Amino acid sequence: MTNRLRVLRAERRWSQADVAERLGVSRQTVNAIETGKYDPSLPLAFSIARLFELKIEEVFSPNGQP
Amino acid sequence: MNPLTPRDGRNFSIFSRWMLAAILTFAVATILIDSDSIPGAAGWALTVATVVLMIVAMRSYVVFLRQADELLRKVHLEALALAFGAGIISMMGYRLCERLGAPKLDVNDASLVMLICWMLVQWHGWRRYSVEEES
């Protein structure tokens, strides 16, 4: 699964720590999602999409899809 | 920078304190019972206290896991699974080695394998998901 978390975060000038605090997770988790080392659970993926006011498919997509 | 969220840090601290209390009680109980320094009833009471403290520590670890950040939970659950597997494999494997003439070991040695494996896999997970400072 790929995601646009780093881009979306940069657009809002948020740090990983900012995003982590808003989501109630560790900065390690945000970093692991951004770098593709970890795929978030469905509830967390929805929380991330809600944080950026986007649909989940606008943040996450299966591998090989834009 | 602390990689734990405040809630995880608090829960892990609670677990650590109960675990420390359980370990200290276990050590004291072992020394006193082995040296025959306490009467039988007190020895049993100390043993019950140790087991109760271990149960409370285990319960606080479950609470920590249930409330943990999901990546942290994944690291801990992987460590537990691998430690459990390593313990079973070492116990069963060594049973065969004993039949072939290897020196006899007791169940504590398998516990040690589990504990070391649990710590090593956690350390590996910690490193795998460690973060660099943002530029």
N, CA and C atoms of all chains as a GROMACS GRO file, in nm:
protein
  603
    1MET      N    1   0.085  -0.120   0.000
    1MET     CA    2   0.000   0.000   0.000
    1MET      C    3   0.089   0.126   0.000
    2THR      N    4   0.053   0.220  -0.083
    2THR     CA    5   0.128   0.348  -0.083
    2THR      C    6   0.038   0.457  -0.024
    3ASN      N    7   0.100   0.564   0.017
    3ASN     CA    8   0.019   0.673   0.074
    3ASN      C    9   0.082   0.809   0.045
    4ARG      N   10   0.000   0.911   0.061
    4ARG     CA   11   0.044   1.049   0.034
    4ARG      C   12   0.062   1.127   0.164
    5LEU      N   13   0.084   1.057   0.271
    5LEU     CA   14   0.088   1.123   0.403
    5LEU      C   15   0.196   1.231   0.410
    6ARG      N   16   0.316   1.198   0.358
    6ARG     CA   17   0.425   1.294   0.368
    6ARG      C   18   0.392   1.422   0.291
    7VAL      N   19   0.334   1.404   0.170
    7VAL     CA   20   0.298   1.520   0.085
    7VAL      C   21   0.190   1.603   0.154
    8LEU      N   22   0.087   1.536   0.202
    8LEU     CA   23  -0.025   1.608   0.265
    8LEU      C   24   0.022   1.683   0.390
    9ARG      N   25   0.112   1.619   0.462
    9ARG     CA   26   0.166   1.682   0.583
    9ARG      C   27   0.248   1.805   0.548
   10ALA      N   28   0.330   1.791   0.443
   10ALA     CA   29   0.416   1.903   0.401
   10ALA      C   30   0.331   2.020   0.352
   11GLU      N   31   0.221   1.989   0.282
   11GLU     CA   32   0.133   2.096   0.232
   11GLU      C   33   0.078   2.181   0.346
   12ARG      N   34   0.056   2.116   0.458
   12ARG     CA   35   0.001   2.189   0.574
   12ARG      C   36   0.110   2.237   0.670
   13ARG      N   37   0.235   2.211   0.634
   13ARG     CA   38   0.350   2.249   0.716
   13ARG      C   39   0.341   2.190   0.858
   14TRP      N   40   0.294   2.066   0.864
   14TRP     CA   41   0.287   1.997   0.992
   14TRP      C   42   0.410   1.908   1.006
   15SER      N   43   0.460   1.897   1.125
   15SER     CA   44   0.570   1.802   1.150
   15SER      C   45   0.510   1.664   1.178
   16GLN      N   46   0.595   1.564   1.178
   16GLN     CA   47   0.546   1.429   1.213
   16GLN      C   48   0.490   1.428   1.356
   17ALA      N   49   0.555   1.505   1.442
   17ALA     CA   50   0.507   1.511   1.581
   17ALA      C   51   0.368   1.574   1.588
   18ASP      N   52   0.343   1.677   1.504
   18ASP     CA   53   0.210   1.741   1.501
   18ASP      C   54   0.104   1.638   1.463
   19VAL      N   55   0.133   1.565   1.354
   19VAL     CA   56   0.037   1.465   1.304
   19VAL      C   57   0.016   1.357   1.410
   20ALA      N   58   0.126   1.313   1.470
   20ALA     CA   59   0.117   1.207   1.572
   20ALA      C   60   0.028   1.252   1.687
   21GLU      N   61   0.046   1.375   1.730
   21GLU     CA   62  -0.032   1.426   1.842
   21GLU      C   63  -0.181   1.435   1.805
   22ARG      N   64  -0.208   1.484   1.684
   22ARG     CA   65  -0.348   1.496   1.642
   22ARG      C   66  -0.415   1.359   1.629
   23LEU      N   67  -0.336   1.258   1.593
   23LEU     CA   68  -0.393   1.124   1.575
   23LEU      C   69  -0.389   1.040   1.703
   24GLY      N   70  -0.313   1.087   1.800
   24GLY     CA   71  -0.300   1.010   1.925
   24GLY      C   72  -0.212   0.887   1.910
   25VAL      N   73  -0.115   0.894   1.819
   25VAL     CA   74  -0.020   0.783   1.802
   25VAL      C   75   0.122   0.837   1.822
   26SER      N   76   0.221   0.748   1.815
   26SER     CA   77   0.359   0.792   1.834
   26SER      C   78   0.414   0.846   1.702
   27ARG      N   79   0.519   0.927   1.714
   27ARG     CA   80   0.584   0.979   1.593
   27ARG      C   81   0.646   0.865   1.513
   28GLN      N   82   0.687   0.763   1.584
   28GLN     CA   83   0.741   0.642   1.520
   28GLN      C   84   0.638   0.584   1.422
   29THR      N   85   0.513   0.581   1.464
   29THR     CA   86   0.407   0.525   1.380
   29THR      C   87   0.388   0.610   1.254
   30VAL      N   88   0.384   0.741   1.272
   30VAL     CA   89   0.366   0.830   1.156
   30VAL      C   90   0.483   0.812   1.059
   31ASN      N   91   0.604   0.806   1.113
   31ASN     CA   92   0.722   0.789   1.030
   31ASN      C   93   0.718   0.654   0.956
   32ALA      N   94   0.678   0.549   1.026
   32ALA     CA   95   0.674   0.415   0.964
   32ALA      C   96   0.570   0.409   0.853
   33ILE      N   97   0.459   0.479   0.871
   33ILE     CA   98   0.356   0.482   0.765
   33ILE      C   99   0.409   0.559   0.645
   34GLU      N  100   0.469   0.674   0.671
   34GLU     CA  101   0.521   0.757   0.560
   34GLU      C  102   0.626   0.683   0.478
   35THR      N  103   0.711   0.609   0.546
   35THR     CA  104   0.821   0.542   0.476
   35THR      C  105   0.779   0.405   0.422
   36GLY      N  106   0.653   0.368   0.443
   36GLY     CA  107   0.602   0.242   0.388
   36GLY      C  108   0.645   0.119   0.466
   37LYS      N  109   0.701   0.140   0.586
   37LYS     CA  110   0.743   0.025   0.666
   37LYS      C  111   0.626  -0.040   0.738
   38TYR      N  112   0.518   0.037   0.750
   38TYR     CA  113   0.403  -0.013   0.826
   38TYR      C  114   0.273   0.036   0.763
   39ASP      N  115   0.180  -0.057   0.743
   39ASP     CA  116   0.046  -0.020   0.694
   39ASP      C  117  -0.046  -0.004   0.814
   40PRO      N  118  -0.112   0.112   0.824
   40PRO     CA  119  -0.195   0.134   0.943
   40PRO      C  120  -0.319   0.047   0.945
   41SER      N  121  -0.378   0.032   1.063
   41SER     CA  122  -0.506  -0.039   1.074
   41SER      C  123  -0.613   0.044   1.003
   42LEU      N  124  -0.727  -0.018   0.976
   42LEU     CA  125  -0.835   0.053   0.909
   42LEU      C  126  -0.884   0.174   0.991
   43PRO      N  127  -0.905   0.158   1.123
   43PRO     CA  128  -0.947   0.276   1.201
   43PRO      C  129  -0.847   0.391   1.194
   44LEU      N  130  -0.716   0.358   1.198
   44LEU     CA  131  -0.616   0.465   1.192
   44LEU      C  132  -0.613   0.527   1.053
   45ALA      N  133  -0.628   0.445   0.950
   45ALA     CA  134  -0.631   0.498   0.813
   45ALA      C  135  -0.748   0.596   0.797
   46PHE      N  136  -0.862   0.560   0.853
   46PHE     CA  137  -0.978   0.651   0.847
   46PHE      C  138  -0.950   0.779   0.926
   47SER      N  139  -0.885   0.765   1.039
   47SER     CA  140  -0.852   0.885   1.119
   47SER      C  141  -0.759   0.977   1.042
   48ILE      N  142  -0.663   0.919   0.971
   48ILE     CA  143  -0.569   0.999   0.893
   48ILE      C  144  -0.645   1.073   0.782
   49ALA      N  145  -0.732   1.001   0.712
   49ALA     CA  146  -0.810   1.064   0.604
   49ALA      C  147  -0.897   1.176   0.661
   50ARG      N  148  -0.957   1.152   0.778
   50ARG     CA  149  -1.044   1.254   0.840
   50ARG      C  150  -0.962   1.376   0.880
   51LEU      N  151  -0.839   1.351   0.928
   51LEU     CA  152  -0.754   1.462   0.970
   51LEU      C  153  -0.725   1.556   0.852
   52PHE      N  154  -0.706   1.499   0.735
   52PHE     CA  155  -0.675   1.581   0.617
   52PHE      C  156  -0.801   1.616   0.537
   53GLU      N  157  -0.917   1.580   0.590
   53GLU     CA  158  -1.047   1.607   0.527
   53GLU      C  159  -1.052   1.554   0.384
   54LEU      N  160  -1.006   1.430   0.372
   54LEU     CA  161  -1.006   1.362   0.242
   54LEU      C  162  -1.072   1.226   0.255
   55LYS      N  163  -1.103   1.167   0.138
   55LYS     CA  164  -1.151   1.028   0.142
   55LYS      C  165  -1.030   0.938   0.160
   56ILE      N  166  -1.055   0.820   0.217
   56ILE     CA  167  -0.944   0.730   0.248
   56ILE      C  168  -0.866   0.693   0.121
   57GLU      N  169  -0.936   0.678   0.008
   57GLU     CA  170  -0.866   0.640  -0.117
   57GLU      C  171  -0.786   0.756  -0.176
   58GLU      N  172  -0.808   0.876  -0.122
   58GLU     CA  173  -0.727   0.990  -0.167
   58GLU      C  174  -0.596   0.998  -0.089
   59VAL      N  175  -0.588   0.922   0.018
   59VAL     CA  176  -0.464   0.919   0.097
   59VAL      C  177  -0.389   0.788   0.072
   60PHE      N  178  -0.463   0.678   0.070
   60PHE     CA  179  -0.401   0.546   0.054
   60PHE      C  180  -0.442   0.482  -0.077
   61SER      N  181  -0.350   0.410  -0.138
   61SER     CA  182  -0.386   0.333  -0.258
   61SER      C  183  -0.306   0.203  -0.259
   62PRO      N  184  -0.363   0.097  -0.324
   62PRO     CA  185  -0.290  -0.029  -0.329
   62PRO      C  186  -0.159  -0.011  -0.404
   63ASN      N  187  -0.064  -0.099  -0.379
   63ASN     CA  188   0.066  -0.090  -0.449
   63ASN      C  189   0.048  -0.087  -0.599
   64GLY      N  190   0.125  -0.004  -0.665
   64GLY     CA  191   0.122   0.002  -0.811
   64GLY      C  192   0.017   0.095  -0.867
   65GLN      N  193  -0.065   0.152  -0.777
   65GLN     CA  194  -0.166   0.248  -0.825
   65GLN      C  195  -0.130   0.387  -0.775
   66PRO      N  196  -0.153   0.487  -0.857
   66PRO     CA  197  -0.119   0.624  -0.816
   66PRO      C  198  -0.211   0.674  -0.703
   67MET      N  199   1.449   1.201   2.230
   67MET     CA  200   1.303   1.214   2.223
   67MET      C  201   1.237   1.082   2.264
   68ASN      N  202   1.135   1.091   2.347
   68ASN     CA  203   1.066   0.970   2.394
   68ASN      C  204   0.974   0.918   2.283
   69PRO      N  205   0.999   0.794   2.235
   69PRO     CA  206   0.916   0.743   2.125
   69PRO      C  207   0.778   0.697   2.171
   70LEU      N  208   0.755   0.692   2.300
   70LEU     CA  209   0.624   0.648   2.351
   70LEU      C  210   0.530   0.766   2.364
   71THR      N  211   0.402   0.740   2.339
   71THR     CA  212   0.302   0.843   2.367
   71THR      C  213   0.291   0.856   2.519
   72PRO      N  214   0.239   0.970   2.568
   72PRO     CA  215   0.228   0.984   2.715
   72PRO      C  216   0.151   0.868   2.779
   73ARG      N  217   0.042   0.825   2.714
   73ARG     CA  218  -0.038   0.714   2.770
   73ARG      C  219   0.043   0.585   2.775
   74ASP      N  220   0.118   0.556   2.667
   74ASP     CA  221   0.198   0.434   2.664
   74ASP      C  222   0.310   0.441   2.768
   75GLY      N  223   0.370   0.558   2.781
   75GLY     CA  224   0.476   0.576   2.880
   75GLY      C  225   0.423   0.552   3.020
   76ARG      N  226   0.303   0.605   3.047
   76ARG     CA  227   0.242   0.590   3.180
   76ARG      C  228   0.209   0.442   3.206
   77ASN      N  229   0.147   0.377   3.107
   77ASN     CA  230   0.110   0.236   3.125
   77ASN      C  231   0.233   0.147   3.140
   78PHE      N  232   0.338   0.176   3.063
   78PHE     CA  233   0.458   0.093   3.071
   78PHE      C  234   0.528   0.114   3.205
   79SER      N  235   0.520   0.238   3.255
   79SER     CA  236   0.580   0.266   3.385
   79SER      C  237   0.507   0.189   3.495
   80ILE      N  238   0.374   0.182   3.485
   80ILE     CA  239   0.296   0.106   3.584
   80ILE      C  240   0.336  -0.042   3.578
   81PHE      N  241   0.342  -0.095   3.455
   81PHE     CA  242   0.384  -0.235   3.439
   81PHE      C  243   0.523  -0.258   3.497
   82SER      N  244   0.616  -0.168   3.466
   82SER     CA  245   0.755  -0.185   3.512
   82SER      C  246   0.761  -0.189   3.664
   83ARG      N  247   0.683  -0.102   3.728
   83ARG     CA  248   0.686  -0.099   3.875
   83ARG      C  249   0.633  -0.229   3.936
   84TRP      N  250   0.522  -0.280   3.881
   84TRP     CA  251   0.468  -0.407   3.932
   84TRP      C  252   0.566  -0.521   3.906
   85MET      N  253   0.628  -0.518   3.788
   85MET     CA  254   0.723  -0.624   3.751
   85MET      C  255   0.844  -0.621   3.843
   86LEU      N  256   0.892  -0.500   3.871
   86LEU     CA  257   1.007  -0.485   3.962
   86LEU      C  258   0.971  -0.538   4.101
   87ALA      N  259   0.851  -0.503   4.147
   87ALA     CA  260   0.806  -0.550   4.278
   87ALA      C  261   0.799  -0.703   4.279
   88ALA      N  262   0.748  -0.761   4.170
   88ALA     CA  263   0.737  -0.908   4.162
   88ALA      C  264   0.875  -0.973   4.162
   89ILE      N  265   0.968  -0.915   4.086
   89ILE     CA  266   1.104  -0.972   4.077
   89ILE      C  267   1.174  -0.964   4.213
   90LEU      N  268   1.161  -0.847   4.279
   90LEU     CA  269   1.226  -0.832   4.410
   90LEU      C  270   1.167  -0.930   4.512
   91THR      N  271   1.034  -0.943   4.510
   91THR     CA  272   0.970  -1.037   4.604
   91THR      C  273   1.014  -1.180   4.575
   92PHE      N  274   1.025  -1.212   4.446
   92PHE     CA  275   1.070  -1.346   4.405
   92PHE      C  276   1.211  -1.372   4.458
   93ALA      N  277   1.299  -1.270   4.442
   93ALA     CA  278   1.438  -1.286   4.485
   93ALA      C  279   1.445  -1.305   4.637
   94VAL      N  280   1.370  -1.221   4.709
   94VAL     CA  281   1.370  -1.232   4.856
   94VAL      C  282   1.314  -1.367   4.899
   95ALA      N  283   1.204  -1.408   4.837
   95ALA     CA  284   1.142  -1.537   4.872
   95ALA      C  285   1.239  -1.651   4.846
   96THR      N  286   1.308  -1.647   4.732
   96THR     CA  287   1.402  -1.754   4.698
   96THR      C  288   1.513  -1.764   4.802
   97ILE      N  289   1.570  -1.648   4.837
   97ILE     CA  290   1.681  -1.647   4.934
   97ILE      C  291   1.634  -1.698   5.071
   98LEU      N  292   1.519  -1.645   5.116
   98LEU     CA  293   1.471  -1.685   5.250
   98LEU      C  294   1.431  -1.832   5.256
   99ILE      N  295   1.364  -1.879   5.152
   99ILE     CA  296   1.320  -2.020   5.152
   99ILE      C  297   1.441  -2.113   5.142
  100ASP      N  298   1.536  -2.080   5.054
  100ASP     CA  299   1.655  -2.164   5.036
  100ASP      C  300   1.740  -2.171   5.162
  101SER      N  301   1.743  -2.060   5.238
  101SER     CA  302   1.829  -2.059   5.357
  101SER      C  303   1.754  -2.104   5.483
  102ASP      N  304   1.630  -2.149   5.465
  102ASP     CA  305   1.548  -2.192   5.579
  102ASP      C  306   1.535  -2.085   5.686
  103SER      N  307   1.532  -1.959   5.644
  103SER     CA  308   1.525  -1.849   5.740
  103SER      C  309   1.384  -1.820   5.787
  104ILE      N  310   1.285  -1.873   5.716
  104ILE     CA  311   1.147  -1.843   5.758
  104ILE      C  312   1.071  -1.974   5.776
  105PRO      N  313   0.972  -1.972   5.869
  105PRO     CA  314   0.892  -2.093   5.892
  105PRO      C  315   0.806  -2.124   5.769
  106GLY      N  316   0.757  -2.245   5.762
  106GLY     CA  317   0.681  -2.292   5.646
  106GLY      C  318   0.565  -2.204   5.607
  107ALA      N  319   0.484  -2.161   5.706
  107ALA     CA  320   0.366  -2.080   5.675
  107ALA      C  321   0.406  -1.946   5.612
  108ALA      N  322   0.511  -1.884   5.666
  108ALA     CA  323   0.556  -1.756   5.612
  108ALA      C  324   0.610  -1.774   5.470
  109GLY      N  325   0.676  -1.888   5.450
  109GLY     CA  326   0.727  -1.918   5.316
  109GLY      C  327   0.615  -1.930   5.215
  110TRP      N  328   0.507  -1.997   5.257
  110TRP     CA  329   0.390  -2.010   5.168
  110TRP      C  330   0.327  -1.873   5.142
  111ALA      N  331   0.320  -1.791   5.246
  111ALA     CA  332   0.260  -1.657   5.232
  111ALA      C  333   0.342  -1.573   5.134
  112LEU      N  334   0.474  -1.584   5.147
  112LEU     CA  335   0.563  -1.509   5.058
  112LEU      C  336   0.550  -1.558   4.913
  113THR      N  337   0.532  -1.690   4.900
  113THR     CA  338   0.515  -1.747   4.766
  113THR      C  339   0.385  -1.697   4.702
  114VAL      N  340   0.278  -1.697   4.784
  114VAL     CA  341   0.148  -1.648   4.733
  114VAL      C  342   0.160  -1.500   4.694
  115ALA      N  343   0.229  -1.422   4.780
  115ALA     CA  344   0.246  -1.278   4.751
  115ALA      C  345   0.322  -1.259   4.619
  116THR      N  346   0.425  -1.341   4.597
  116THR     CA  347   0.502  -1.331   4.473
  116THR      C  348   0.414  -1.361   4.352
  117VAL      N  349   0.336  -1.468   4.362
  117VAL     CA  350   0.250  -1.506   4.249
  117VAL      C  351   0.145  -1.398   4.223
  118VAL      N  352   0.088  -1.343   4.331
  118VAL     CA  353  -0.013  -1.237   4.314
  118VAL      C  354   0.049  -1.116   4.246
  119LEU      N  355   0.170  -1.078   4.289
  119LEU     CA  356   0.238  -0.963   4.226
  119LEU      C  357   0.265  -0.990   4.078
  120MET      N  358   0.302  -1.114   4.045
  120MET     CA  359   0.328  -1.149   3.904
  120MET      C  360   0.199  -1.142   3.823
  121ILE      N  361   0.088  -1.184   3.884
  121ILE     CA  362  -0.041  -1.177   3.813
  121ILE      C  363  -0.079  -1.030   3.790
  122VAL      N  364  -0.058  -0.946   3.891
  122VAL     CA  365  -0.089  -0.803   3.875
  122VAL      C  366   0.000  -0.742   3.766
  123ALA      N  367   0.129  -0.781   3.764
  123ALA     CA  368   0.220  -0.730   3.661
  123ALA      C  369   0.173  -0.775   3.523
  124MET      N  370   0.132  -0.901   3.512
  124MET     CA  371   0.085  -0.952   3.383
  124MET      C  372  -0.040  -0.877   3.339
  125ARG      N  373  -0.129  -0.851   3.435
  125ARG     CA  374  -0.253  -0.778   3.405
  125ARG      C  375  -0.220  -0.636   3.357
  126SER      N  376  -0.122  -0.571   3.420
  126SER     CA  377  -0.087  -0.434   3.378
  126SER      C  378  -0.019  -0.436   3.241
  127TYR      N  379   0.048  -0.546   3.207
  127TYR     CA  380   0.108  -0.557   3.074
  127TYR      C  381  -0.002  -0.572   2.968
  128VAL      N  382  -0.106  -0.647   3.001
  128VAL     CA  383  -0.219  -0.663   2.908
  128VAL      C  384  -0.288  -0.528   2.886
  129VAL      N  385  -0.305  -0.451   2.994
  129VAL     CA  386  -0.365  -0.318   2.981
  129VAL      C  387  -0.277  -0.230   2.892
  130PHE      N  388  -0.146  -0.236   2.916
  130PHE     CA  389  -0.052  -0.160   2.832
  130PHE      C  390  -0.066  -0.198   2.685
  131LEU      N  391  -0.072  -0.329   2.659
  131LEU     CA  392  -0.082  -0.376   2.520
  131LEU      C  393  -0.213  -0.332   2.455
  132ARG      N  394  -0.323  -0.345   2.530
  132ARG     CA  395  -0.455  -0.311   2.474
  132ARG      C  396  -0.466  -0.163   2.439
  133GLN      N  397  -0.401  -0.079   2.519
  133GLN     CA  398  -0.414   0.065   2.497
  133GLN      C  399  -0.298   0.122   2.416
  134ALA      N  400  -0.202   0.038   2.379
  134ALA     CA  401  -0.079   0.087   2.317
  134ALA      C  402  -0.102   0.138   2.175
  135ASP      N  403  -0.017   0.230   2.138
  135ASP     CA  404  -0.006   0.274   2.000
  135ASP      C  405   0.007   0.149   1.912
  136GLU      N  406  -0.060   0.148   1.796
  136GLU     CA  407  -0.070   0.020   1.724
  136GLU      C  408   0.063  -0.035   1.673
  137LEU      N  409   0.156   0.052   1.640
  137LEU     CA  410   0.288   0.002   1.596
  137LEU      C  411   0.365  -0.060   1.713
  138LEU      N  412   0.354   0.006   1.826
  138LEU     CA  413   0.419  -0.046   1.948
  138LEU      C  414   0.360  -0.182   1.985
  139ARG      N  415   0.226  -0.192   1.972
  139ARG     CA  416   0.158  -0.320   2.003
  139ARG      C  417   0.208  -0.429   1.909
  140LYS      N  418   0.224  -0.394   1.781
  140LYS     CA  419   0.272  -0.492   1.683
  140LYS      C  420   0.412  -0.542   1.722
  141VAL      N  421   0.500  -0.450   1.760
  141VAL     CA  422   0.636  -0.489   1.799
  141VAL      C  423   0.632  -0.582   1.920
  142HIS      N  424   0.550  -0.546   2.019
  142HIS     CA  425   0.542  -0.627   2.141
  142HIS      C  426   0.481  -0.765   2.113
  143LEU      N  427   0.375  -0.768   2.030
  143LEU     CA  428   0.311  -0.897   2.002
  143LEU      C  429   0.404  -0.988   1.922
  144GLU      N  430   0.479  -0.930   1.828
  144GLU     CA  431   0.576  -1.011   1.753
  144GLU      C  432   0.682  -1.067   1.847
  145ALA      N  433   0.726  -0.982   1.939
  145ALA     CA  434   0.828  -1.027   2.035
  145ALA      C  435   0.774  -1.140   2.122
  146LEU      N  436   0.648  -1.126   2.167
  146LEU     CA  437   0.588  -1.231   2.250
  146LEU      C  438   0.574  -1.361   2.171
  147ALA      N  439   0.528  -1.351   2.046
  147ALA     CA  440   0.508  -1.471   1.963
  147ALA      C  441   0.641  -1.542   1.939
  148LEU      N  442   0.744  -1.466   1.905
  148LEU     CA  443   0.874  -1.527   1.877
  148LEU      C  444   0.937  -1.584   2.004
  149ALA      N  445   0.917  -1.513   2.116
  149ALA     CA  446   0.972  -1.563   2.242
  149ALA      C  447   0.903  -1.694   2.281
  150PHE      N  448   0.772  -1.699   2.264
  150PHE     CA  449   0.697  -1.821   2.296
  150PHE      C  450   0.746  -1.936   2.208
  151GLY      N  451   0.759  -1.908   2.078
  151GLY     CA  452   0.808  -2.010   1.985
  151GLY      C  453   0.948  -2.057   2.021
  152ALA      N  454   1.035  -1.961   2.052
  152ALA     CA  455   1.174  -1.997   2.087
  152ALA      C  456   1.177  -2.083   2.213
  153GLY      N  457   1.089  -2.050   2.311
  153GLY     CA  458   1.083  -2.128   2.435
  153GLY      C  459   1.039  -2.271   2.408
  154ILE      N  460   0.934  -2.286   2.328
  154ILE     CA  461   0.884  -2.420   2.296
  154ILE      C  462   0.989  -2.500   2.218
  155ILE      N  463   1.049  -2.436   2.118
  155ILE     CA  464   1.149  -2.505   2.035
  155ILE      C  465   1.269  -2.546   2.120
  156SER      N  466   1.315  -2.454   2.206
  156SER     CA  467   1.433  -2.488   2.286
  156SER      C  468   1.401  -2.601   2.384
  157MET      N  469   1.279  -2.598   2.444
  157MET     CA  470   1.242  -2.705   2.538
  157MET      C  471   1.234  -2.840   2.468
  158MET      N  472   1.158  -2.842   2.356
  158MET     CA  473   1.138  -2.970   2.287
  158MET      C  474   1.267  -3.019   2.222
  159GLY      N  475   1.341  -2.924   2.163
  159GLY     CA  476   1.467  -2.962   2.098
  159GLY      C  477   1.566  -3.017   2.198
  160TYR      N  478   1.570  -2.951   2.315
  160TYR     CA  479   1.670  -2.994   2.413
  160TYR      C  480   1.632  -3.128   2.478
  161ARG      N  481   1.501  -3.157   2.481
  161ARG     CA  482   1.460  -3.288   2.533
  161ARG      C  483   1.526  -3.400   2.450
  162LEU      N  484   1.531  -3.380   2.321
  162LEU     CA  485   1.595  -3.479   2.233
  162LEU      C  486   1.746  -3.482   2.257
  163CYS      N  487   1.804  -3.361   2.275
  163CYS     CA  488   1.948  -3.355   2.300
  163CYS      C  489   1.983  -3.427   2.430
  164GLU      N  490   1.895  -3.413   2.532
  164GLU     CA  491   1.919  -3.483   2.659
  164GLU      C  492   1.922  -3.634   2.638
  165ARG      N  493   1.831  -3.683   2.555
  165ARG     CA  494   1.827  -3.827   2.526
  165ARG      C  495   1.954  -3.872   2.455
  166LEU      N  496   2.019  -3.778   2.388
  166LEU     CA  497   2.143  -3.812   2.318
  166LEU      C  498   2.266  -3.792   2.406
  167GLY      N  499   2.242  -3.751   2.532
  167GLY     CA  500   2.354  -3.741   2.624
  167GLY      C  501   2.391  -3.601   2.667
  168ALA      N  502   2.320  -3.499   2.622
  168ALA     CA  503   2.352  -3.362   2.663
  168ALA      C  504   2.316  -3.345   2.811
  169PRO      N  505   2.384  -3.253   2.883
  169PRO     CA  506   2.354  -3.235   3.026
  169PRO      C  507   2.209  -3.192   3.047
  170LYS      N  508   2.153  -3.237   3.161
  170LYS     CA  509   2.013  -3.205   3.190
  170LYS      C  510   1.999  -3.058   3.227
  171LEU      N  511   1.894  -2.995   3.174
  171LEU     CA  512   1.862  -2.856   3.210
  171LEU      C  513   1.722  -2.857   3.270
  172ASP      N  514   1.690  -2.751   3.344
  172ASP     CA  515   1.553  -2.745   3.398
  172ASP      C  516   1.472  -2.639   3.324
  173VAL      N  517   1.346  -2.628   3.365
  173VAL     CA  518   1.253  -2.541   3.293
  173VAL      C  519   1.294  -2.393   3.298
  174ASN      N  520   1.371  -2.355   3.402
  174ASN     CA  521   1.415  -2.216   3.413
  174ASN      C  522   1.501  -2.173   3.295
  175ASP      N  523   1.575  -2.270   3.238
  175ASP     CA  524   1.661  -2.235   3.125
  175ASP      C  525   1.577  -2.197   3.003
  176ALA      N  526   1.463  -2.265   2.983
  176ALA     CA  527   1.374  -2.229   2.873
  176ALA      C  528   1.313  -2.092   2.897
  177SER      N  529   1.281  -2.061   3.024
  177SER     CA  530   1.228  -1.928   3.058
  177SER      C  531   1.328  -1.820   3.022
  178LEU      N  532   1.455  -1.851   3.046
  178LEU     CA  533   1.561  -1.756   3.014
  178LEU      C  534   1.569  -1.733   2.863
  179VAL      N  535   1.557  -1.842   2.787
  179VAL     CA  536   1.558  -1.831   2.640
  179VAL      C  537   1.443  -1.741   2.595
  180MET      N  538   1.324  -1.763   2.655
  180MET     CA  539   1.206  -1.683   2.619
  180MET      C  540   1.229  -1.536   2.651
  181LEU      N  541   1.282  -1.509   2.769
  181LEU     CA  542   1.303  -1.371   2.813
  181LEU      C  543   1.405  -1.300   2.722
  182ILE      N  544   1.515  -1.368   2.694
  182ILE     CA  545   1.619  -1.307   2.609
  182ILE      C  546   1.564  -1.284   2.469
  183CYS      N  547   1.490  -1.381   2.416
  183CYS     CA  548   1.434  -1.368   2.282
  183CYS      C  549   1.334  -1.251   2.278
  184TRP      N  550   1.251  -1.240   2.382
  184TRP     CA  551   1.152  -1.131   2.392
  184TRP      C  552   1.223  -0.996   2.387
  185MET      N  553   1.334  -0.984   2.462
  185MET     CA  554   1.406  -0.856   2.466
  185MET      C  555   1.475  -0.828   2.333
  186LEU      N  556   1.536  -0.932   2.272
  186LEU     CA  557   1.609  -0.912   2.146
  186LEU      C  558   1.514  -0.871   2.034
  187VAL      N  559   1.398  -0.936   2.026
  187VAL     CA  560   1.304  -0.904   1.917
  187VAL      C  561   1.247  -0.764   1.938
  188GLN      N  562   1.225  -0.727   2.063
  188GLN     CA  563   1.178  -0.589   2.089
  188GLN      C  564   1.284  -0.487   2.047
  189TRP      N  565   1.406  -0.517   2.080
  189TRP     CA  566   1.517  -0.427   2.043
  189TRP      C  567   1.525  -0.415   1.891
  190HIS      N  568   1.510  -0.530   1.823
  190HIS     CA  569   1.514  -0.530   1.676
  190HIS      C  570   1.399  -0.446   1.619
  191GLY      N  571   1.278  -0.465   1.674
  191GLY     CA  572   1.162  -0.387   1.629
  191GLY      C  573   1.181  -0.239   1.655
  192TRP      N  574   1.237  -0.210   1.771
  192TRP     CA  575   1.265  -0.071   1.810
  192TRP      C  576   1.356  -0.006   1.706
  193ARG      N  577   1.462  -0.079   1.668
  193ARG     CA  578   1.558  -0.027   1.569
  193ARG      C  579   1.494  -0.016   1.432
  194ARG      N  580   1.415  -0.116   1.397
  194ARG     CA  581   1.354  -0.120   1.263
  194ARG      C  582   1.264   0.001   1.239
  195TYR      N  583   1.192   0.040   1.343
  195TYR     CA  584   1.098   0.151   1.326
  195TYR      C  585   1.148   0.281   1.390
  196SER      N  586   1.277   0.286   1.420
  196SER     CA  587   1.328   0.408   1.483
  196SER      C  588   1.322   0.523   1.382
  197VAL      N  589   1.307   0.643   1.434
  197VAL     CA  590   1.292   0.759   1.345
  197VAL      C  591   1.414   0.849   1.354
  198GLU      N  592   1.446   0.907   1.238
  198GLU     CA  593   1.552   1.005   1.237
  198GLU      C  594   1.489   1.140   1.271
  199GLU      N  595   1.571   1.231   1.320
  199GLU     CA  596   1.520   1.367   1.346
  199GLU      C  597   1.480   1.432   1.214
  200GLU      N  598   1.369   1.505   1.216
  200GLU     CA  599   1.322   1.573   1.094
  200GLU      C  600   1.414   1.689   1.061
  201SER      N  601   1.441   1.706   0.930
  201SER     CA  602   1.526   1.819   0.890
  201SER      C  603   1.439   1.942   0.867
   0.00000   0.00000   0.00000
